Amino acid sequence: MTKTIGVLCYNLCDPTAELLERVGSQVAAELVVYPLQAHGANYSGPLRVGGEATQRQHIHVPSLGTKERLMLAPCAGTVKRAVGDCDLVMVLGLLGAPLVSLQLWRMVHGKPVVVVTQMMPKELESGRPRWLRLVKRVLLGRRLDYVAQTRATVETLRHLYSIPVDRITYAPFTPALQTSGEMVNLRGSGCVRIAPKGELRLLFVGTLHHLKGLDVLLEALGQLQAERFQLTIAGVPPVDEPQYWEELRRSERYRAIEGRIHYAGHLNPHELAAVYREHDVLVHPTRKDVWPKVIEEAMSFGLPVITTTHCGSGAELVKEGKTGFIVRAGDALALRGAIEKLVEDRKRLAGMRGYLEHHWDRSARRAEETRQISGLLNRILATAGGRWRTN
């Protein structure tokens, strides 16, 4: 009889389906997806797997009743069905109320549970109210296995929530990228672009929102000599919050360097790929970002990245001094210092680009993500009835 893995997620969007298709191709079980949002059950593909369009081969979405699909905490109907019907339950990014319900039904049925969590930075988790951390510690510590998708998450689970290291599997997070079809393979080209001795071509890509920290970047650039840089801004403000960008463009810090700024607005993937090729450094001065894809996109084009301590993908991917710099969030002086290092030392910039050319391998990260998750699921299925069924 075929074993089944129940997948609990908020909805079955394309990136989630793509991950499950990769994992499903390597596990000895059928993946049955239980989306907690009603529209999630209507996903119909096709999926992009290995560059070829295919229908879902390894995942199945059951028909859920109206009550089971209501987005009401703790979504008990859907959770109950997933735990009751499947041999193993995999949870994608669900904490809070759904996890409470899951723990209750897990104890009733004695089923193994794997929690996949992408981002739990210790710095942000430590800032949560003490009572909330205590509740999470109780929930997270009750015989669950974890897939941590960043090294920061591994450290948080171990040191903040006291999860034993043998119950944590590290699988690097590698989401699908908007520009993946447009990216050039720089490896083996023998050509690393070196910025001219004059201006450094800086690039900002992102939503023009306060959290992205563009105002901090403008303040930092205002402290540099104008002829030493050029900044391209690619992005648009949120529809429901345009005032940040409007006020920023009227501000003194913007007007002081307006002659060095090119506003590109919204770019489609093809246009964005061309912009990456034309610049030297990506600057992402975010105040809070879980996993901005622009970090991976830029590095795939050979661009070093300057970002902040509050950027999840930056902490995971940027090697200090080798592929970029990480500065304290909101610190314009530190940001200026990082930019100035590359303005002053073009050999260092060329070295960073050369390092990315020869060492950045996103395909290897994706393969490792698939291997680690599927390997853990296969081991648990093979030992069902052992330690994973202990309450």
N, C-alpha and C positions, 0 to 999 in steps of 0.2 A: 504494500500500500504506500502510495506517495506521501511523504511527509510535507507539512505545510508550515510556512513562516508567515505569521500575520504582521503586517506593517501598519503601524498607527502613525498618521501624519495629519497635518491640518488640511492639506489638499494635494492632489496629484498633479502638480505643475510639471512643465517640461524638464527642468533640471532634476527634480526628484525622480521622475520616470526614467530619465537617462541613467542616473546612478543605480536605480533598482534593476534596470535591464542589464547593466554591466555585472552587478553582483549576482543577479538571478542566473546568468549564464554559467556561473561557477559554483553554485551550491546544489547539493543533492536534495532539493525540495522545490515546491512551487511557492512563489511569493503571492500572497493574497493581501491586497491593499484595502485598508479601512480608513478612508478619509473622514475627518471630523466635520468638514464643511460640505454642505450639500452639493455645491457645484463640482467638488473634487471628484465625485463618482462619475462624472460625465466625460472624463478624459478619453480621447479616442486616438491619440497618436497622429501620424506615424512617428517613430523614434529615429534619431540619428545614431547609428551604431557603426563604428569603424568606417565612417564616411559613406555608408550605404543606408538608404531609407528602408526601414523594416517595420512591420506591425509588431505589436507586443508579442514576444515569444515566451517570456518567462514570468510575466506578472498578470494577475487577474484582479479585477475589481468586482466584488459581489454586489448584488442589488440590495440596497439597504432601505429599510422602512423609513418613513418620514420622521418618526420619533427618534430613531437611531442616528439620524443625520442632523438633528437640530444642534446648533452651536451653543448648547447650554452646558455650563460646567456642572458636573465633571464629564459630560458626554457618556454617561454610564452605560447606555444601551450599546453603543458602538464598541466601547472598551470591553464590556462583558462578552460580546459576541466574538471579538478577536481572541480573547484569552480562552474562551470555551471551545472554539472551533479549531484552533491551531496548535501545533506541537511546540512552537516557540514564538515569542512576540518580539519584534524589533520596533523600537520607538524612535522616530526621527524628530528631534528637537522639541519634544513636548515635555514641559515641566509644569508645575502648579497643579491645578485641579485635575486634569486628566491623569497625572501621575499618581495622585491620591487614589483615584478610582482604580487605576491599574494595580496598585499595590494590594488593595483589598481583594480584587478578583484573583490576583496571582496567588495569594495565600489560600484562597478557596480551592483553586484548581491545581496548585503546585506546579505551574508552568515556568520554564526559564524565560528571562526577560533581558534583552540587550538594549541599552539606551545609547543612541548616537547623538552626541552633542558637538556642535561646531565651535562654539565660542563661549568660554567662561573665564575671562581674564581675572586674575586674582585681585588686581587693583580695583576693578569695578565691583566684583563680588564682595570685597572687604567693606565697601561703602554701603552695602545694603543694611537695613535695620537688623539688629541682633536677633530679634525674635524670628525674623524671616530666615536668617541663616540657620538658626536652630531647627526650624521646621524642615528646611531643605536637607539638613544633615541627617535627620531621622529618616526622611523619605529616601534619600540617595544611598544611605548606608545599609538598606535592608536587602541583602542578597541579590543585587543586580550586577550585571556585567556592563562595562562601558566601552564605547568606541569614542576616544577623544581625538578630535580632528585638528587640533593645534597643540603645540608643546605647552603653551600657556594653560590650556585646559587640563592637561595632564597634571601640571603643578597645582592647579586649583583643587582638583579632585583629591590629590594626595595630601596636601598640606592644610587646606582649609576645611575639607569635608571628610578627611581621614579614610579615604577609600584605599584599600590595600593595592599595591602595585600589580599583583597578579590578576586583578580584576579589571585592569585598564589596558586596552589595546590602542596603540597610536596608529591612526590611518590618516595621512595628510589630506586635507580638504582641497579638492580640485574641481570647482564648479565650471560649468560651460561658460565660455566667454563670448561676448557680443561680436568681437572682431576675429574670432578664431578662424573663420573661413578666409580672412583677408591677410592673415599674418604671414610674414616672410620668415624663412628659415635662415638665420644669419650664420649658423654653424658651417664651417668649411668654405665660407665665401672668401676668406682671406682679406676681408675688407671691414675694418672697424672705423666708423666715421668719427673723426676728431673735430671738435668744435673749432671754429676759427679763433685767432688770437683776440679778436674784438669781442663782440657781445656773446653772452651765453644764452642759448635759446631755451627758455623755460616754458613748461607746459602745465596748465591746470585743467583737469577734466573732472567734471562732477556737477551735481545739482547746485545751483547758486542759492545756498541756504546757510544760515548762521552756523550750523554744526560743521560745515565743511571748512570753515576757517579761512575763507578767501581774504577777509579783512586783515587777518594776522599776516598773511603773505604780502599784502600791499604795504602794510606798516613796515615789514622787514625790508622790502625792496626800496622803500623811501629812504632808507639809511645807506643805500649803495649809490655809487656814481651811476647816473642814468645811462651813460654810453656803454656800460659794461654788461647789460642784459637786455633781453626782449622777452615779453611774456605774452603767451597766447592763452586765452580763456575759452574753453569749449564746454558749453552747458547752458541750461536755461533755468530760471527760477521756478519753484513749484507754483502751479496754477493758483492754489489757495493761499500762497504767501509770497507775493511778488515784491513786497515792500523792502526786504533786506537788500536785494540787488539794486532797486531804485535809489535807496538811500546811500548805498555804497558808491554808486556812480556819481552822486552829487557831492560826495565827501571830499575833504581836502586831500586825504591820502591817495585817492584815486586820481584827482586832477593833477597832483604833483608829478605823477609819472605817466599821465595819459598818453603822451607821445610814444611811450615804449610798450603800450598795451595794444594787442589785437584781439577784439572780441569776435569769436567764430560762431557763437550761438550753438544751436543743435546740429549735430553731425550724424549722418548715417554711418553704418559700420565701414563702408568703403572709404568715406571721407575721413573718418577717424583714423583708419589705418595709415592713410597718407600723411596725416598730421603727426602721428607718432614718428614716422620716418624722417620728418623734417625738423625734429627737435632733439635736444641734447639731454635734458633732465626732466623727469616728472616731479612736481612738487604737490604733495597732498597734505596740507596742514590741518587735518581734521581735528575737531574737538571730541568726536565720538563716532566710530565706525566699526562695525563688526567685521565685515569682509568686503571692502570695496574692490570690485573686480579690476579697476583701473590699475592697481598695483601689478597684478599679474600680466595684464595686457601690455603695460609699458615695458616690463622686464622681458617679455617675449619679443619685443622689438629692440632689445638691447639698451634700453634707457635705464640708467641708475635712478633710484627713487629717494626723495627726501620726504619723510612723513613723521608722524608723532607717536608718542607713547600710548595714545588712545586709538591706535589703528590696529585691528586684529591681524589682518593679512600682512601688515608691515612688520609686526613683531615676529610673525612666523617666517616671512620670506626674505626680508632685508637683512643682509649681513653687514654689520657696521663697518664702514670703511672699505668694503669690498664691492658691494652692490648698491650702496647708498648710505644715508644717515637717518637716525631716529632722534628727534628732539622732543623736549617736553611740550605737551599740548598747550597752545595759547601763548607760548614764549617767542615773541617776535625777534628778540635779540639772539636767541639760540638758533632760530631759523635763518636769520641773516648770516650768522657765523657758518652754518653748514653750506649755504649757497656760495658764500665768499671763498670757501675752500676750493670749490670747483672753478670759480672765476679766476682765482690766483694760480691754480695748478692744473693746467690742461693735460699734463702727463698722467696725473691721478685720474682724471676723467676718462682718458683713453684706456687706462688700466682697468677701470671699472667696467667699461664697455667690453673690453677684451675678456674679462672674467665671465661676464654674462654670455658672451658668444660661445665660450667653451664649456661652461658649467651649468647654464640654465637649461633644464630638461623637464618641461612640464609633463610630457608623456610618461616619463618615469614615475612622477608623483601620482598620476592618475592610475597607472598600473599597480603601484604600491597600495593606493587607497582601496582598489578593488580586491587585491590579494589579501589584505589584512582583514577587511570586513567579511569577505566570503570564507576565509580560513577560520575565523572565530565562529561563524555560524555553523560551519561543517563540524567543527570540534564539539560544539554544544549538542548538535543533533546526534552525533555519534555516541555521546556519553549521557544521553537523556536517561533520567532515572538515577543519576549520580548526584554530585554536589549541587547541580543547578535546580534540583527539585526540592532542595532543603528550604524550609520556611524560616 
